[in-house]
């Protein structure tokens, strides 16, 4: 694991420590999560999109299209475990 040092104003550091304590975490963990979130966002125009981001974007597009068209799974039609095993035994 690598270490990254960041310089911030005293007030910013104090507020970050308070927020971390309120949420039961550390400033380092908050910064790590923030950095990961920034890396998950789509690249700026003109920058290459990673394969993982591209697949995620395409999956979101497909799921949104399904939602728009009312395509989905009717969970009332799903068999319970007992119904599934009983139906297999009768065939």
PyMOL Python script that loads the backbone (N, CA, C, O; Angstrom):
from pymol import cmd

cmd.read_pdbstr("""\
ATOM      1  N   UNK A   1       0.848  -1.169   0.000  1.00  0.00           N
ATOM      2  CA  UNK A   1       0.000   0.000   0.000  1.00  0.00           C
ATOM      3  C   UNK A   1       0.897   1.236   0.000  1.00  0.00           C
ATOM      4  O   UNK A   1       1.896   1.284   0.717  1.00  0.00           O
ATOM      5  N   UNK A   2       0.538   2.227  -0.802  1.00  0.00           N
ATOM      6  CA  UNK A   2       1.300   3.470  -0.900  1.00  0.00           C
ATOM      7  C   UNK A   2       0.696   4.535   0.007  1.00  0.00           C
ATOM      8  O   UNK A   2      -0.488   4.483   0.340  1.00  0.00           O
ATOM      9  N   UNK A   3       1.514   5.492   0.398  1.00  0.00           N
ATOM     10  CA  UNK A   3       1.073   6.607   1.222  1.00  0.00           C
ATOM     11  C   UNK A   3       1.055   7.868   0.379  1.00  0.00           C
ATOM     12  O   UNK A   3       1.986   8.131  -0.382  1.00  0.00           O
ATOM     13  N   UNK A   4      -0.015   8.651   0.519  1.00  0.00           N
ATOM     14  CA  UNK A   4      -0.140   9.929  -0.176  1.00  0.00           C
ATOM     15  C   UNK A   4      -0.267  11.011   0.885  1.00  0.00           C
ATOM     16  O   UNK A   4      -1.109  10.907   1.778  1.00  0.00           O
ATOM     17  N   UNK A   5       0.557  12.045   0.798  1.00  0.00           N
ATOM     18  CA  UNK A   5       0.475  13.168   1.737  1.00  0.00           C
ATOM     19  C   UNK A   5      -0.255  14.320   1.069  1.00  0.00           C
ATOM     20  O   UNK A   5      -0.008  14.641  -0.093  1.00  0.00           O
ATOM     21  N   UNK A   6      -1.158  14.938   1.819  1.00  0.00           N
ATOM     22  CA  UNK A   6      -1.942  16.060   1.309  1.00  0.00           C
ATOM     23  C   UNK A   6      -1.857  17.188   2.324  1.00  0.00           C
ATOM     24  O   UNK A   6      -2.045  16.967   3.520  1.00  0.00           O
ATOM     25  N   UNK A   7      -1.575  18.395   1.853  1.00  0.00           N
ATOM     26  CA  UNK A   7      -1.542  19.563   2.737  1.00  0.00           C
ATOM     27  C   UNK A   7      -2.889  20.262   2.700  1.00  0.00           C
ATOM     28  O   UNK A   7      -3.418  20.554   1.628  1.00  0.00           O
ATOM     29  N   UNK A   8      -3.444  20.530   3.884  1.00  0.00           N
ATOM     30  CA  UNK A   8      -4.727  21.229   3.986  1.00  0.00           C
ATOM     31  C   UNK A   8      -4.618  22.286   5.083  1.00  0.00           C
ATOM     32  O   UNK A   8      -3.724  22.230   5.927  1.00  0.00           O
ATOM     33  N   UNK A   9      -5.524  23.232   5.060  1.00  0.00           N
ATOM     34  CA  UNK A   9      -5.586  24.262   6.097  1.00  0.00           C
ATOM     35  C   UNK A   9      -5.927  23.610   7.442  1.00  0.00           C
ATOM     36  O   UNK A   9      -6.531  22.539   7.487  1.00  0.00           O
ATOM     37  N   UNK A  10      -5.537  24.263   8.519  1.00  0.00           N
ATOM     38  CA  UNK A  10      -5.801  23.739   9.864  1.00  0.00           C
ATOM     39  C   UNK A  10      -7.290  23.503  10.100  1.00  0.00           C
ATOM     40  O   UNK A  10      -7.681  22.470  10.644  1.00  0.00           O
ATOM     41  N   UNK A  11      -8.120  24.464   9.690  1.00  0.00           N
ATOM     42  CA  UNK A  11      -9.568  24.318   9.875  1.00  0.00           C
ATOM     43  C   UNK A  11     -10.114  23.114   9.111  1.00  0.00           C
ATOM     44  O   UNK A  11     -10.960  22.377   9.618  1.00  0.00           O
ATOM     45  N   UNK A  12      -9.624  22.925   7.897  1.00  0.00           N
ATOM     46  CA  UNK A  12     -10.065  21.787   7.088  1.00  0.00           C
ATOM     47  C   UNK A  12      -9.702  20.485   7.781  1.00  0.00           C
ATOM     48  O   UNK A  12     -10.508  19.556   7.834  1.00  0.00           O
ATOM     49  N   UNK A  13      -8.493  20.418   8.310  1.00  0.00           N
ATOM     50  CA  UNK A  13      -8.043  19.213   9.011  1.00  0.00           C
ATOM     51  C   UNK A  13      -8.891  18.963  10.255  1.00  0.00           C
ATOM     52  O   UNK A  13      -9.288  17.829  10.523  1.00  0.00           O
ATOM     53  N   UNK A  14      -9.166  20.018  11.010  1.00  0.00           N
ATOM     54  CA  UNK A  14      -9.976  19.888  12.226  1.00  0.00           C
ATOM     55  C   UNK A  14     -11.380  19.386  11.890  1.00  0.00           C
ATOM     56  O   UNK A  14     -11.896  18.475  12.538  1.00  0.00           O
ATOM     57  N   UNK A  15     -11.992  19.994  10.867  1.00  0.00           N
ATOM     58  CA  UNK A  15     -13.345  19.581  10.470  1.00  0.00           C
ATOM     59  C   UNK A  15     -13.362  18.148   9.938  1.00  0.00           C
ATOM     60  O   UNK A  15     -14.310  17.401  10.182  1.00  0.00           O
ATOM     61  N   UNK A  16     -12.317  17.770   9.217  1.00  0.00           N
ATOM     62  CA  UNK A  16     -12.231  16.398   8.697  1.00  0.00           C
ATOM     63  C   UNK A  16     -12.125  15.399   9.844  1.00  0.00           C
ATOM     64  O   UNK A  16     -12.754  14.341   9.807  1.00  0.00           O
ATOM     65  N   UNK A  17     -11.331  15.728  10.865  1.00  0.00           N
ATOM     66  CA  UNK A  17     -11.209  14.834  12.020  1.00  0.00           C
ATOM     67  C   UNK A  17     -12.531  14.708  12.765  1.00  0.00           C
ATOM     68  O   UNK A  17     -12.891  13.626  13.228  1.00  0.00           O
ATOM     69  N   UNK A  18     -13.254  15.826  12.877  1.00  0.00           N
ATOM     70  CA  UNK A  18     -14.563  15.796  13.540  1.00  0.00           C
ATOM     71  C   UNK A  18     -15.529  14.919  12.755  1.00  0.00           C
ATOM     72  O   UNK A  18     -16.215  14.076  13.333  1.00  0.00           O
ATOM     73  N   UNK A  19     -15.585  15.117  11.430  1.00  0.00           N
ATOM     74  CA  UNK A  19     -16.496  14.319  10.589  1.00  0.00           C
ATOM     75  C   UNK A  19     -16.132  12.841  10.658  1.00  0.00           C
ATOM     76  O   UNK A  19     -17.012  11.985  10.739  1.00  0.00           O
ATOM     77  N   UNK A  20     -14.850  12.546  10.627  1.00  0.00           N
ATOM     78  CA  UNK A  20     -14.409  11.151  10.717  1.00  0.00           C
ATOM     79  C   UNK A  20     -14.858  10.533  12.040  1.00  0.00           C
ATOM     80  O   UNK A  20     -15.345   9.403  12.070  1.00  0.00           O
ATOM     81  N   UNK A  21     -14.694  11.273  13.124  1.00  0.00           N
ATOM     82  CA  UNK A  21     -15.113  10.762  14.437  1.00  0.00           C
ATOM     83  C   UNK A  21     -16.619  10.550  14.483  1.00  0.00           C
ATOM     84  O   UNK A  21     -17.093   9.565  15.049  1.00  0.00           O
ATOM     85  N   UNK A  22     -17.371  11.470  13.889  1.00  0.00           N
ATOM     86  CA  UNK A  22     -18.832  11.349  13.870  1.00  0.00           C
ATOM     87  C   UNK A  22     -19.289  10.111  13.105  1.00  0.00           C
ATOM     88  O   UNK A  22     -20.296   9.493  13.450  1.00  0.00           O
ATOM     89  N   UNK A  23     -18.546   9.759  12.072  1.00  0.00           N
ATOM     90  CA  UNK A  23     -18.941   8.624  11.235  1.00  0.00           C
ATOM     91  C   UNK A  23     -18.196   7.342  11.591  1.00  0.00           C
ATOM     92  O   UNK A  23     -18.350   6.324  10.917  1.00  0.00           O
ATOM     93  N   UNK A  24     -17.391   7.393  12.647  1.00  0.00           N
ATOM     94  CA  UNK A  24     -16.707   6.193  13.110  1.00  0.00           C
ATOM     95  C   UNK A  24     -15.611   5.711  12.179  1.00  0.00           C
ATOM     96  O   UNK A  24     -15.389   4.508  12.045  1.00  0.00           O
ATOM     97  N   UNK A  25     -14.929   6.641  11.539  1.00  0.00           N
ATOM     98  CA  UNK A  25     -13.861   6.262  10.620  1.00  0.00           C
ATOM     99  C   UNK A  25     -12.653   7.157  10.870  1.00  0.00           C
ATOM    100  O   UNK A  25     -12.588   7.836  11.894  1.00  0.00           O
ATOM    101  N   UNK A  26     -11.716   7.162   9.964  1.00  0.00           N
ATOM    102  CA  UNK A  26     -10.532   8.015  10.074  1.00  0.00           C
ATOM    103  C   UNK A  26     -10.478   8.945   8.874  1.00  0.00           C
ATOM    104  O   UNK A  26     -11.139   8.718   7.861  1.00  0.00           O
ATOM    105  N   UNK A  27      -9.679   9.997   9.006  1.00  0.00           N
ATOM    106  CA  UNK A  27      -9.499  10.921   7.881  1.00  0.00           C
ATOM    107  C   UNK A  27      -8.870  10.165   6.707  1.00  0.00           C
ATOM    108  O   UNK A  27      -9.255  10.374   5.556  1.00  0.00           O
ATOM    109  N   UNK A  28      -7.920   9.305   6.991  1.00  0.00           N
ATOM    110  CA  UNK A  28      -7.284   8.518   5.920  1.00  0.00           C
ATOM    111  C   UNK A  28      -8.300   7.658   5.184  1.00  0.00           C
ATOM    112  O   UNK A  28      -8.281   7.586   3.955  1.00  0.00           O
ATOM    113  N   UNK A  29      -9.184   7.008   5.924  1.00  0.00           N
ATOM    114  CA  UNK A  29     -10.206   6.165   5.291  1.00  0.00           C
ATOM    115  C   UNK A  29     -11.175   7.007   4.470  1.00  0.00           C
ATOM    116  O   UNK A  29     -11.593   6.596   3.387  1.00  0.00           O
ATOM    117  N   UNK A  30     -11.538   8.194   4.983  1.00  0.00           N
ATOM    118  CA  UNK A  30     -12.429   9.078   4.218  1.00  0.00           C
ATOM    119  C   UNK A  30     -11.766   9.505   2.913  1.00  0.00           C
ATOM    120  O   UNK A  30     -12.411   9.518   1.865  1.00  0.00           O
ATOM    121  N   UNK A  31     -10.491   9.851   2.971  1.00  0.00           N
ATOM    122  CA  UNK A  31      -9.780  10.289   1.766  1.00  0.00           C
ATOM    123  C   UNK A  31      -9.624   9.129   0.779  1.00  0.00           C
ATOM    124  O   UNK A  31      -9.750   9.318  -0.431  1.00  0.00           O
ATOM    125  N   UNK A  32      -9.353   7.937   1.296  1.00  0.00           N
ATOM    126  CA  UNK A  32      -9.232   6.762   0.429  1.00  0.00           C
ATOM    127  C   UNK A  32     -10.553   6.501  -0.288  1.00  0.00           C
ATOM    128  O   UNK A  32     -10.566   6.241  -1.491  1.00  0.00           O
ATOM    129  N   UNK A  33     -11.673   6.570   0.451  1.00  0.00           N
ATOM    130  CA  UNK A  33     -12.988   6.360  -0.153  1.00  0.00           C
ATOM    131  C   UNK A  33     -13.307   7.432  -1.187  1.00  0.00           C
ATOM    132  O   UNK A  33     -13.861   7.135  -2.245  1.00  0.00           O
ATOM    133  N   UNK A  34     -12.956   8.681  -0.879  1.00  0.00           N
ATOM    134  CA  UNK A  34     -13.186   9.778  -1.817  1.00  0.00           C
ATOM    135  C   UNK A  34     -12.387   9.569  -3.096  1.00  0.00           C
ATOM    136  O   UNK A  34     -12.909   9.765  -4.193  1.00  0.00           O
ATOM    137  N   UNK A  35     -11.139   9.176  -2.965  1.00  0.00           N
ATOM    138  CA  UNK A  35     -10.300   8.939  -4.135  1.00  0.00           C
ATOM    139  C   UNK A  35     -10.852   7.795  -4.982  1.00  0.00           C
ATOM    140  O   UNK A  35     -10.889   7.892  -6.209  1.00  0.00           O
ATOM    141  N   UNK A  36     -11.281   6.716  -4.337  1.00  0.00           N
ATOM    142  CA  UNK A  36     -11.868   5.596  -5.075  1.00  0.00           C
ATOM    143  C   UNK A  36     -13.134   6.019  -5.806  1.00  0.00           C
ATOM    144  O   UNK A  36     -13.357   5.613  -6.946  1.00  0.00           O
ATOM    145  N   UNK A  37     -13.963   6.831  -5.158  1.00  0.00           N
ATOM    146  CA  UNK A  37     -15.192   7.314  -5.788  1.00  0.00           C
ATOM    147  C   UNK A  37     -14.873   8.179  -7.000  1.00  0.00           C
ATOM    148  O   UNK A  37     -15.525   8.064  -8.037  1.00  0.00           O
ATOM    149  N   UNK A  38     -13.879   9.038  -6.873  1.00  0.00           N
ATOM    150  CA  UNK A  38     -13.482   9.875  -8.008  1.00  0.00           C
ATOM    151  C   UNK A  38     -12.994   9.024  -9.176  1.00  0.00           C
ATOM    152  O   UNK A  38     -13.251   9.351 -10.335  1.00  0.00           O
ATOM    153  N   UNK A  39     -12.299   7.946  -8.877  1.00  0.00           N
ATOM    154  CA  UNK A  39     -11.778   7.077  -9.932  1.00  0.00           C
ATOM    155  C   UNK A  39     -12.871   6.259 -10.597  1.00  0.00           C
ATOM    156  O   UNK A  39     -12.706   5.818 -11.735  1.00  0.00           O
ATOM    157  N   UNK A  40     -13.984   6.049  -9.909  1.00  0.00           N
ATOM    158  CA  UNK A  40     -15.102   5.292 -10.487  1.00  0.00           C
ATOM    159  C   UNK A  40     -15.936   6.144 -11.437  1.00  0.00           C
ATOM    160  O   UNK A  40     -16.657   5.604 -12.276  1.00  0.00           O
ATOM    161  N   UNK A  41     -15.848   7.462 -11.316  1.00  0.00           N
ATOM    162  CA  UNK A  41     -16.641   8.344 -12.166  1.00  0.00           C
ATOM    163  C   UNK A  41     -16.092   8.314 -13.587  1.00  0.00           C
ATOM    164  O   UNK A  41     -14.903   8.070 -13.790  1.00  0.00           O
ATOM    165  N   UNK A  42     -16.965   8.565 -14.583  1.00  0.00           N
ATOM    166  CA  UNK A  42     -16.512   8.561 -15.976  1.00  0.00           C
ATOM    167  C   UNK A  42     -15.381   9.559 -16.197  1.00  0.00           C
ATOM    168  O   UNK A  42     -15.332  10.622 -15.577  1.00  0.00           O
ATOM    169  N   UNK A  43     -14.487   9.192 -17.085  1.00  0.00           N
ATOM    170  CA  UNK A  43     -13.364  10.066 -17.417  1.00  0.00           C
ATOM    171  C   UNK A  43     -13.871  11.325 -18.109  1.00  0.00           C
ATOM    172  O   UNK A  43     -14.926  11.309 -18.743  1.00  0.00           O
ATOM    173  N   UNK A  44     -13.130  12.398 -17.989  1.00  0.00           N
ATOM    174  CA  UNK A  44     -13.484  13.642 -18.671  1.00  0.00           C
ATOM    175  C   UNK A  44     -13.423  13.422 -20.178  1.00  0.00           C
ATOM    176  O   UNK A  44     -12.720  12.532 -20.659  1.00  0.00           O
ATOM    177  N   UNK A  45     -14.163  14.239 -20.915  1.00  0.00           N
ATOM    178  CA  UNK A  45     -14.177  14.150 -22.376  1.00  0.00           C
ATOM    179  C   UNK A  45     -12.746  14.253 -22.880  1.00  0.00           C
ATOM    180  O   UNK A  45     -11.976  15.103 -22.432  1.00  0.00           O
ATOM    181  N   UNK A  46     -12.400  13.383 -23.813  1.00  0.00           N
ATOM    182  CA  UNK A  46     -11.062  13.401 -24.381  1.00  0.00           C
ATOM    183  C   UNK A  46     -10.108  12.436 -23.703  1.00  0.00           C
ATOM    184  O   UNK A  46      -9.023  12.175 -24.223  1.00  0.00           O
ATOM    185  N   UNK A  47     -10.491  11.903 -22.554  1.00  0.00           N
ATOM    186  CA  UNK A  47      -9.645  10.933 -21.877  1.00  0.00           C
ATOM    187  C   UNK A  47     -10.203   9.535 -22.117  1.00  0.00           C
ATOM    188  O   UNK A  47     -11.405   9.357 -22.311  1.00  0.00           O
ATOM    189  N   UNK A  48      -9.329   8.569 -22.100  1.00  0.00           N
ATOM    190  CA  UNK A  48      -9.745   7.194 -22.371  1.00  0.00           C
ATOM    191  C   UNK A  48     -10.636   6.667 -21.249  1.00  0.00           C
ATOM    192  O   UNK A  48     -10.399   6.929 -20.070  1.00  0.00           O
ATOM    193  N   UNK A  49     -11.660   5.923 -21.642  1.00  0.00           N
ATOM    194  CA  UNK A  49     -12.552   5.274 -20.685  1.00  0.00           C
ATOM    195  C   UNK A  49     -12.007   3.870 -20.437  1.00  0.00           C
ATOM    196  O   UNK A  49     -11.707   3.145 -21.385  1.00  0.00           O
ATOM    197  N   UNK A  50     -11.880   3.489 -19.186  1.00  0.00           N
ATOM    198  CA  UNK A  50     -11.366   2.154 -18.906  1.00  0.00           C
ATOM    199  C   UNK A  50     -12.402   1.109 -19.315  1.00  0.00           C
ATOM    200  O   UNK A  50     -13.593   1.407 -19.408  1.00  0.00           O
ATOM    201  N   UNK A  51     -11.947  -0.092 -19.553  1.00  0.00           N
ATOM    202  CA  UNK A  51     -12.842  -1.178 -19.959  1.00  0.00           C
ATOM    203  C   UNK A  51     -13.893  -1.440 -18.886  1.00  0.00           C
ATOM    204  O   UNK A  51     -15.061  -1.674 -19.199  1.00  0.00           O
ATOM    205  N   UNK A  52     -13.482  -1.401 -17.633  1.00  0.00           N
ATOM    206  CA  UNK A  52     -14.416  -1.632 -16.532  1.00  0.00           C
ATOM    207  C   UNK A  52     -15.495  -0.552 -16.494  1.00  0.00           C
ATOM    208  O   UNK A  52     -16.675  -0.865 -16.331  1.00  0.00           O
ATOM    209  N   UNK A  53     -15.109   0.705 -16.641  1.00  0.00           N
ATOM    210  CA  UNK A  53     -16.084   1.793 -16.659  1.00  0.00           C
ATOM    211  C   UNK A  53     -17.008   1.674 -17.867  1.00  0.00           C
ATOM    212  O   UNK A  53     -18.206   1.938 -17.766  1.00  0.00           O
ATOM    213  N   UNK A  54     -16.451   1.277 -19.007  1.00  0.00           N
ATOM    214  CA  UNK A  54     -17.253   1.133 -20.221  1.00  0.00           C
ATOM    215  C   UNK A  54     -18.317   0.060 -20.024  1.00  0.00           C
ATOM    216  O   UNK A  54     -19.481   0.263 -20.368  1.00  0.00           O
ATOM    217  N   UNK A  55     -17.909  -1.098 -19.461  1.00  0.00           N
ATOM    218  CA  UNK A  55     -18.868  -2.173 -19.223  1.00  0.00           C
ATOM    219  C   UNK A  55     -19.950  -1.747 -18.234  1.00  0.00           C
ATOM    220  O   UNK A  55     -21.127  -2.055 -18.423  1.00  0.00           O
ATOM    221  N   UNK A  56     -19.550  -1.042 -17.185  1.00  0.00           N
ATOM    222  CA  UNK A  56     -20.519  -0.557 -16.212  1.00  0.00           C
ATOM    223  C   UNK A  56     -21.506   0.417 -16.828  1.00  0.00           C
ATOM    224  O   UNK A  56     -22.703   0.358 -16.546  1.00  0.00           O
ATOM    225  N   UNK A  57     -21.005   1.316 -17.672  1.00  0.00           N
ATOM    226  CA  UNK A  57     -21.871   2.290 -18.342  1.00  0.00           C
ATOM    227  C   UNK A  57     -22.846   1.582 -19.270  1.00  0.00           C
ATOM    228  O   UNK A  57     -24.032   1.912 -19.295  1.00  0.00           O
ATOM    229  N   UNK A  58     -22.351   0.607 -20.037  1.00  0.00           N
ATOM    230  CA  UNK A  58     -23.217  -0.137 -20.951  1.00  0.00           C
ATOM    231  C   UNK A  58     -24.282  -0.921 -20.187  1.00  0.00           C
ATOM    232  O   UNK A  58     -25.434  -0.981 -20.618  1.00  0.00           O
ATOM    233  N   UNK A  59     -23.909  -1.522 -19.060  1.00  0.00           N
ATOM    234  CA  UNK A  59     -24.870  -2.262 -18.249  1.00  0.00           C
ATOM    235  C   UNK A  59     -25.948  -1.321 -17.715  1.00  0.00           C
ATOM    236  O   UNK A  59     -27.131  -1.660 -17.718  1.00  0.00           O
ATOM    237  N   UNK A  60     -25.532  -0.138 -17.256  1.00  0.00           N
ATOM    238  CA  UNK A  60     -26.505   0.856 -16.786  1.00  0.00           C
ATOM    239  C   UNK A  60     -27.456   1.256 -17.902  1.00  0.00           C
ATOM    240  O   UNK A  60     -28.656   1.401 -17.667  1.00  0.00           O
ATOM    241  N   UNK A  61     -26.936   1.436 -19.124  1.00  0.00           N
ATOM    242  CA  UNK A  61     -27.781   1.806 -20.263  1.00  0.00           C
ATOM    243  C   UNK A  61     -28.817   0.720 -20.549  1.00  0.00           C
ATOM    244  O   UNK A  61     -29.986   1.020 -20.791  1.00  0.00           O
ATOM    245  N   UNK A  62     -28.386  -0.535 -20.522  1.00  0.00           N
ATOM    246  CA  UNK A  62     -29.299  -1.649 -20.781  1.00  0.00           C
ATOM    247  C   UNK A  62     -30.377  -1.715 -19.700  1.00  0.00           C
ATOM    248  O   UNK A  62     -31.559  -1.857 -20.011  1.00  0.00           O
ATOM    249  N   UNK A  63     -29.976  -1.614 -18.439  1.00  0.00           N
ATOM    250  CA  UNK A  63     -30.948  -1.685 -17.346  1.00  0.00           C
ATOM    251  C   UNK A  63     -31.922  -0.513 -17.384  1.00  0.00           C
ATOM    252  O   UNK A  63     -33.108  -0.686 -17.102  1.00  0.00           O
ATOM    253  N   UNK A  64     -31.433   0.676 -17.729  1.00  0.00           N
ATOM    254  CA  UNK A  64     -32.326   1.832 -17.859  1.00  0.00           C
ATOM    255  C   UNK A  64     -33.305   1.639 -19.005  1.00  0.00           C
ATOM    256  O   UNK A  64     -34.471   2.019 -18.893  1.00  0.00           O
ATOM    257  N   UNK A  65     -32.846   1.049 -20.111  1.00  0.00           N
ATOM    258  CA  UNK A  65     -33.721   0.769 -21.255  1.00  0.00           C
ATOM    259  C   UNK A  65     -34.808  -0.228 -20.839  1.00  0.00           C
ATOM    260  O   UNK A  65     -35.979  -0.047 -21.174  1.00  0.00           O
ATOM    261  N   UNK A  66     -34.421  -1.274 -20.114  1.00  0.00           N
ATOM    262  CA  UNK A  66     -35.396  -2.242 -19.614  1.00  0.00           C
ATOM    263  C   UNK A  66     -36.440  -1.543 -18.747  1.00  0.00           C
ATOM    264  O   UNK A  66     -37.639  -1.790 -18.878  1.00  0.00           O
ATOM    265  N   UNK A  67     -35.967  -0.669 -17.860  1.00  0.00           N
ATOM    266  CA  UNK A  67     -36.867   0.035 -16.953  1.00  0.00           C
ATOM    267  C   UNK A  67     -37.839   0.912 -17.739  1.00  0.00           C
ATOM    268  O   UNK A  67     -39.033   0.937 -17.438  1.00  0.00           O
ATOM    269  N   UNK A  68     -37.332   1.638 -18.753  1.00  0.00           N
ATOM    270  CA  UNK A  68     -38.178   2.506 -19.578  1.00  0.00           C
ATOM    271  C   UNK A  68     -39.259   1.710 -20.304  1.00  0.00           C
ATOM    272  O   UNK A  68     -40.387   2.179 -20.452  1.00  0.00           O
ATOM    273  N   UNK A  69     -38.912   0.509 -20.755  1.00  0.00           N
ATOM    274  CA  UNK A  69     -39.835  -0.303 -21.542  1.00  0.00           C
ATOM    275  C   UNK A  69     -40.666  -1.248 -20.677  1.00  0.00           C
ATOM    276  O   UNK A  69     -41.457  -2.034 -21.198  1.00  0.00           O
ATOM    277  N   UNK A  70     -40.490  -1.175 -19.372  1.00  0.00           N
ATOM    278  CA  UNK A  70     -41.269  -2.015 -18.473  1.00  0.00           C
ATOM    279  C   UNK A  70     -40.843  -3.470 -18.481  1.00  0.00           C
ATOM    280  O   UNK A  70     -41.609  -4.352 -18.093  1.00  0.00           O
ATOM    281  N   UNK A  71     -39.624  -3.718 -18.920  1.00  0.00           N
ATOM    282  CA  UNK A  71     -39.112  -5.091 -18.937  1.00  0.00           C
ATOM    283  C   UNK A  71     -38.525  -5.382 -17.561  1.00  0.00           C
ATOM    284  O   UNK A  71     -37.756  -4.585 -17.024  1.00  0.00           O
ATOM    285  N   UNK A  72     -38.884  -6.502 -17.009  1.00  0.00           N
ATOM    286  CA  UNK A  72     -38.359  -6.857 -15.700  1.00  0.00           C
ATOM    287  C   UNK A  72     -38.799  -8.246 -15.317  1.00  0.00           C
ATOM    288  O   UNK A  72     -39.354  -8.983 -16.133  1.00  0.00           O
ATOM    289  N   UNK A  73     -38.557  -8.593 -14.106  1.00  0.00           N
ATOM    290  CA  UNK A  73     -38.916  -9.908 -13.594  1.00  0.00           C
ATOM    291  C   UNK A  73     -40.114  -9.745 -12.671  1.00  0.00           C
ATOM    292  O   UNK A  73     -40.097  -8.935 -11.744  1.00  0.00           O
ATOM    293  N   UNK A  74     -41.155 -10.527 -12.939  1.00  0.00           N
ATOM    294  CA  UNK A  74     -42.324 -10.530 -12.062  1.00  0.00           C
ATOM    295  C   UNK A  74     -42.050 -11.550 -10.964  1.00  0.00           C
ATOM    296  O   UNK A  74     -42.157 -12.756 -11.187  1.00  0.00           O
ATOM    297  N   UNK A  75     -41.701 -11.066  -9.791  1.00  0.00           N
ATOM    298  CA  UNK A  75     -41.309 -11.974  -8.711  1.00  0.00           C
ATOM    299  C   UNK A  75     -42.463 -12.830  -8.210  1.00  0.00           C
ATOM    300  O   UNK A  75     -42.238 -13.815  -7.507  1.00  0.00           O
ATOM    301  N   UNK A  76     -43.699 -12.470  -8.561  1.00  0.00           N
ATOM    302  CA  UNK A  76     -44.827 -13.308  -8.150  1.00  0.00           C
ATOM    303  C   UNK A  76     -44.838 -14.618  -8.936  1.00  0.00           C
ATOM    304  O   UNK A  76     -45.500 -15.575  -8.532  1.00  0.00           O
ATOM    305  N   UNK A  77     -44.113 -14.669 -10.054  1.00  0.00           N
ATOM    306  CA  UNK A  77     -44.057 -15.881 -10.869  1.00  0.00           C
ATOM    307  C   UNK A  77     -42.903 -16.803 -10.479  1.00  0.00           C
ATOM    308  O   UNK A  77     -42.789 -17.911 -11.002  1.00  0.00           O
ATOM    309  N   UNK A  78     -42.055 -16.354  -9.571  1.00  0.00           N
ATOM    310  CA  UNK A  78     -40.904 -17.144  -9.160  1.00  0.00           C
ATOM    311  C   UNK A  78     -41.358 -18.216  -8.180  1.00  0.00           C
ATOM    312  O   UNK A  78     -42.070 -17.936  -7.216  1.00  0.00           O
ATOM    313  N   UNK A  79     -40.934 -19.450  -8.444  1.00  0.00           N
ATOM    314  CA  UNK A  79     -41.296 -20.565  -7.569  1.00  0.00           C
ATOM    315  C   UNK A  79     -40.499 -20.519  -6.274  1.00  0.00           C
ATOM    316  O   UNK A  79     -39.352 -20.073  -6.255  1.00  0.00           O
ATOM    317  N   UNK A  80     -41.115 -20.983  -5.196  1.00  0.00           N
ATOM    318  CA  UNK A  80     -40.383 -21.137  -3.943  1.00  0.00           C
ATOM    319  C   UNK A  80     -39.487 -22.359  -4.085  1.00  0.00           C
ATOM    320  O   UNK A  80     -39.631 -23.132  -5.032  1.00  0.00           O
ATOM    321  N   UNK A  81     -38.571 -22.533  -3.154  1.00  0.00           N
ATOM    322  CA  UNK A  81     -37.676 -23.692  -3.186  1.00  0.00           C
ATOM    323  C   UNK A  81     -38.487 -24.992  -3.168  1.00  0.00           C
ATOM    324  O   UNK A  81     -38.198 -25.927  -3.914  1.00  0.00           O
ATOM    325  N   UNK A  82     -39.504 -25.035  -2.305  1.00  0.00           N
ATOM    326  CA  UNK A  82     -40.322 -26.239  -2.187  1.00  0.00           C
ATOM    327  C   UNK A  82     -41.065 -26.526  -3.490  1.00  0.00           C
ATOM    328  O   UNK A  82     -41.104 -27.666  -3.951  1.00  0.00           O
ATOM    329  N   UNK A  83     -41.656 -25.481  -4.084  1.00  0.00           N
ATOM    330  CA  UNK A  83     -42.380 -25.663  -5.349  1.00  0.00           C
ATOM    331  C   UNK A  83     -41.437 -26.135  -6.452  1.00  0.00           C
ATOM    332  O   UNK A  83     -41.804 -26.977  -7.272  1.00  0.00           O
ATOM    333  N   UNK A  84     -40.235 -25.595  -6.469  1.00  0.00           N
ATOM    334  CA  UNK A  84     -39.261 -25.968  -7.489  1.00  0.00           C
ATOM    335  C   UNK A  84     -38.888 -27.444  -7.368  1.00  0.00           C
ATOM    336  O   UNK A  84     -38.885 -28.167  -8.364  1.00  0.00           O
ATOM    337  N   UNK A  85     -38.572 -27.895  -6.148  1.00  0.00           N
ATOM    338  CA  UNK A  85     -38.174 -29.283  -5.961  1.00  0.00           C
ATOM    339  C   UNK A  85     -39.342 -30.240  -6.158  1.00  0.00           C
ATOM    340  O   UNK A  85     -39.151 -31.336  -6.683  1.00  0.00           O
ATOM    341  N   UNK A  86     -40.539 -29.855  -5.752  1.00  0.00           N
ATOM    342  CA  UNK A  86     -41.709 -30.703  -5.950  1.00  0.00           C
ATOM    343  C   UNK A  86     -42.059 -30.824  -7.423  1.00  0.00           C
ATOM    344  O   UNK A  86     -42.486 -31.890  -7.865  1.00  0.00           O
ATOM    345  N   UNK A  87     -41.889 -29.753  -8.195  1.00  0.00           N
ATOM    346  CA  UNK A  87     -42.219 -29.817  -9.623  1.00  0.00           C
ATOM    347  C   UNK A  87     -41.221 -30.689 -10.369  1.00  0.00           C
ATOM    348  O   UNK A  87     -41.593 -31.346 -11.342  1.00  0.00           O
ATOM    349  N   UNK A  88     -39.947 -30.713  -9.934  1.00  0.00           N
ATOM    350  CA  UNK A  88     -38.950 -31.566 -10.580  1.00  0.00           C
ATOM    351  C   UNK A  88     -39.245 -33.040 -10.311  1.00  0.00           C
ATOM    352  O   UNK A  88     -39.025 -33.882 -11.182  1.00  0.00           O
ATOM    353  N   UNK A  89     -39.735 -33.354  -9.125  1.00  0.00           N
ATOM    354  CA  UNK A  89     -39.994 -34.740  -8.752  1.00  0.00           C
ATOM    355  C   UNK A  89     -41.180 -35.316  -9.516  1.00  0.00           C
ATOM    356  O   UNK A  89     -41.256 -36.528  -9.716  1.00  0.00           O
ATOM    357  N   UNK A  90     -42.106 -34.460  -9.945  1.00  0.00           N
ATOM    358  CA  UNK A  90     -43.302 -34.961 -10.619  1.00  0.00           C
ATOM    359  C   UNK A  90     -43.081 -35.197 -12.110  1.00  0.00           C
ATOM    360  O   UNK A  90     -43.974 -35.722 -12.777  1.00  0.00           O
ATOM    361  N   UNK A  91     -41.925 -34.827 -12.654  1.00  0.00           N
ATOM    362  CA  UNK A  91     -41.682 -35.007 -14.100  1.00  0.00           C
ATOM    363  C   UNK A  91     -40.902 -36.229 -14.401  1.00  0.00           C
ATOM    364  O   UNK A  91     -40.622 -36.511 -15.566  1.00  0.00           O
TER     365      UNK A  91
END
""", "prot")
cmd.dss("prot")
cmd.show_as("cartoon", "prot")
cmd.util.cbc("prot")
cmd.orient("prot")
